[in-house]
Amino acid sequence: MTDRGGERGAATGQPATNIEYRIAQLENRLASGECGELGLRVETHGAAVTVRGIVPTAVCREEVLRTVRRELAGLTVHTDIGVAEVVPPESPEDLP
C-alpha cells in the first residue's frame, strides 16, 4: 500500500509525480525480485519516503535495502524493515 501525499519534494524540488513514479517502480521491483516482497509499505512524508514492514530473512532484508537505495537514490529515505524470526520448535507439540 502506498500513501503518495505531497505536492512537490521540498528537499529535492522534484514534482510529486516523479516521486510517485519512482515509488511505483520500487514496488514493482520488490514484488518481482528474488524475495517477491508484497507486504512492505512505502509512504511519502513531504519530501521523504518511508519503507517499512517485515521480511522473512536477513538476506531478503538486504536485497530490499539494496533495491530501495537504487530506486530512490537522491531522495531522503527512512527504512524500518524487520526480519521475522522463524525458529523451528525444539520438540514436537503434544496434543491431548
Residue frames as qw, qx, qy, qz and C-alpha x, y, z in Angstrom:
[[0.000, 0.890, 0.455, 0.000, 0.00, 0.00, 0.00],
 [0.457, 0.130, 0.027, 0.879, 1.32, 3.42, -0.87],
 [0.065, -0.880, -0.360, 0.304, 0.43, 6.81, 0.51],
 [0.520, 0.266, 0.241, 0.775, 1.51, 9.32, -2.10],
 [0.120, -0.912, -0.338, 0.201, 0.98, 12.62, -0.38],
 [0.369, -0.578, 0.187, 0.704, 2.63, 15.94, -1.04],
 [0.509, 0.826, 0.101, -0.219, 2.72, 18.27, -3.99],
 [0.568, 0.714, -0.338, 0.230, 6.44, 18.58, -4.58],
 [0.835, -0.230, -0.267, 0.422, 9.52, 17.19, -2.89],
 [0.168, -0.985, 0.017, 0.020, 10.74, 20.17, -0.87],
 [0.562, -0.611, 0.432, 0.352, 14.32, 18.98, -0.42],
 [0.560, 0.017, 0.654, 0.508, 14.71, 17.72, -3.99],
 [0.254, 0.482, -0.120, -0.830, 12.36, 20.07, -5.81],
 [0.017, -0.020, -0.903, -0.428, 11.14, 17.07, -7.83],
 [0.570, -0.140, -0.201, -0.784, 7.49, 17.04, -8.88],
 [0.629, -0.173, 0.616, -0.442, 5.33, 14.68, -6.82],
 [0.895, 0.344, -0.014, -0.285, 4.50, 12.69, -9.97],
 [0.498, 0.576, -0.634, 0.132, 8.20, 11.84, -10.40],
 [0.222, -0.357, 0.782, -0.459, 8.35, 10.58, -6.81],
 [0.797, 0.103, 0.349, -0.482, 5.12, 8.63, -7.35],
 [0.795, 0.487, -0.329, -0.152, 6.58, 7.04, -10.48],
 [0.267, 0.527, -0.756, 0.283, 9.77, 6.08, -8.64],
 [0.484, -0.198, 0.675, -0.521, 7.76, 4.58, -5.77],
 [0.876, 0.269, 0.098, -0.388, 5.66, 2.59, -8.24],
 [0.629, 0.548, -0.550, 0.035, 8.89, 1.34, -9.87],
 [0.079, -0.437, 0.786, -0.430, 10.23, 0.37, -6.44],
 [0.708, -0.024, 0.488, -0.510, 7.07, -1.55, -5.56],
 [0.860, 0.418, -0.169, -0.240, 7.23, -3.37, -8.89],
 [0.430, 0.555, -0.684, 0.199, 10.90, -4.31, -8.38],
 [0.317, -0.329, 0.736, -0.499, 10.23, -5.52, -4.83],
 [0.822, 0.126, 0.311, -0.461, 7.30, -7.67, -5.96],
 [0.864, 0.463, -0.177, -0.088, 9.20, -9.19, -8.87],
 [0.072, 0.719, -0.666, 0.185, 12.52, -9.60, -7.03],
 [0.417, 0.185, -0.882, 0.118, 14.03, -12.74, -5.60],
 [0.034, 0.095, 0.784, -0.613, 12.10, -12.37, -2.34],
 [0.180, -0.468, -0.707, -0.499, 8.81, -11.37, -4.00],
 [0.144, -0.285, -0.572, 0.756, 8.04, -8.84, -1.28],
 [0.137, -0.563, -0.545, -0.606, 4.45, -7.62, -1.36],
 [0.493, -0.687, -0.523, 0.112, 3.97, -6.82, 2.33],
 [0.422, -0.204, -0.153, 0.870, 6.10, -3.69, 2.59],
 [0.090, 0.906, 0.396, -0.115, 4.54, -0.25, 2.92],
 [0.451, 0.110, 0.143, 0.874, 6.03, 2.65, 1.01],
 [0.072, -0.881, -0.453, 0.117, 4.80, 6.07, 2.17],
 [0.369, 0.473, -0.009, 0.800, 5.71, 9.64, 1.37],
 [0.373, -0.774, -0.365, 0.360, 6.00, 12.26, 4.07],
 [0.028, 0.911, -0.149, -0.384, 6.67, 15.56, 2.38],
 [0.442, 0.720, -0.511, -0.156, 9.99, 15.10, 0.58],
 [0.189, -0.414, 0.880, -0.136, 10.90, 11.93, 2.48],
 [0.784, 0.027, -0.485, -0.387, 9.93, 8.34, 1.73],
 [0.450, -0.402, 0.713, -0.356, 9.50, 5.65, 4.40],
 [0.698, 0.126, -0.653, -0.265, 9.69, 1.94, 3.65],
 [0.361, -0.360, 0.697, -0.504, 8.51, -0.34, 6.45],
 [0.893, 0.007, -0.207, -0.400, 7.46, -3.88, 7.06],
 [0.653, -0.416, 0.631, -0.054, 8.65, -7.38, 7.93],
 [0.628, 0.483, -0.553, -0.258, 10.59, -9.73, 5.64],
 [0.966, -0.199, -0.110, -0.121, 11.23, -13.45, 6.21],
 [0.879, -0.118, -0.032, 0.461, 15.05, -13.47, 6.21],
 [0.324, -0.741, 0.153, 0.568, 18.07, -11.24, 6.66],
 [0.404, 0.001, 0.625, 0.668, 19.02, -11.98, 3.04],
 [0.133, 0.712, 0.613, 0.315, 15.65, -10.62, 1.86],
 [0.233, -0.901, -0.187, 0.316, 16.14, -7.55, 4.05],
 [0.392, -0.479, 0.384, 0.685, 19.49, -6.82, 2.42],
 [0.304, 0.307, 0.692, 0.579, 18.02, -7.29, -1.05],
 [0.014, -0.861, -0.505, -0.060, 15.16, -4.93, -0.20],
 [0.312, -0.815, 0.019, 0.489, 17.56, -2.30, 1.16],
 [0.397, -0.187, 0.543, 0.716, 19.74, -2.51, -1.99],
 [0.189, 0.541, 0.691, 0.441, 16.67, -2.15, -4.20],
 [0.144, -0.908, -0.359, 0.160, 15.37, 0.81, -2.18],
 [0.367, -0.642, 0.215, 0.638, 18.75, 2.59, -2.37],
 [0.339, 0.035, 0.651, 0.678, 18.96, 2.01, -6.12],
 [0.088, 0.627, 0.685, 0.360, 15.39, 3.00, -7.00],
 [0.202, -0.931, -0.304, -0.024, 15.12, 6.00, -4.66],
 [0.628, -0.090, -0.025, 0.773, 18.67, 7.39, -4.99],
 [0.140, 0.318, 0.109, 0.931, 18.73, 11.12, -4.32],
 [0.496, -0.613, -0.279, -0.548, 15.65, 11.09, -2.10],
 [0.219, -0.409, 0.667, -0.583, 15.53, 11.14, 1.69],
 [0.756, -0.114, -0.571, -0.298, 14.59, 7.57, 2.60],
 [0.395, -0.422, 0.648, -0.496, 13.85, 6.10, 6.03],
 [0.653, 0.030, -0.717, -0.240, 13.60, 2.34, 6.45],
 [0.508, -0.320, 0.604, -0.524, 12.03, 0.29, 9.20],
 [0.803, 0.196, -0.472, -0.307, 12.36, -3.25, 7.91],
 [0.549, -0.465, 0.635, -0.282, 12.41, -6.07, 10.42],
 [0.416, 0.240, -0.855, -0.197, 13.19, -9.74, 10.00],
 [0.840, -0.290, -0.009, -0.458, 10.64, -12.30, 11.16],
 [0.088, -0.457, 0.870, -0.161, 12.41, -14.79, 13.37],
 [0.901, 0.015, -0.178, -0.396, 11.12, -18.16, 12.32],
 [0.070, -0.481, 0.849, -0.205, 12.65, -20.77, 14.60],
 [0.672, -0.089, -0.676, -0.288, 11.65, -24.41, 14.35],
 [0.721, -0.582, 0.110, -0.359, 10.30, -25.94, 17.56],
 [0.061, -0.575, 0.798, -0.169, 12.76, -27.80, 19.74],
 [0.196, 0.031, 0.972, -0.128, 10.37, -30.71, 20.28],
 [0.196, -0.353, -0.732, -0.549, 7.09, -31.91, 18.81],
 [0.399, -0.242, 0.203, -0.861, 3.91, -30.43, 20.21],
 [0.042, -0.160, -0.972, 0.168, 1.89, -32.84, 22.37],
 [0.454, -0.191, -0.219, -0.843, -1.80, -32.65, 21.61],
 [0.408, -0.064, 0.765, -0.495, -4.31, -34.23, 24.06]]
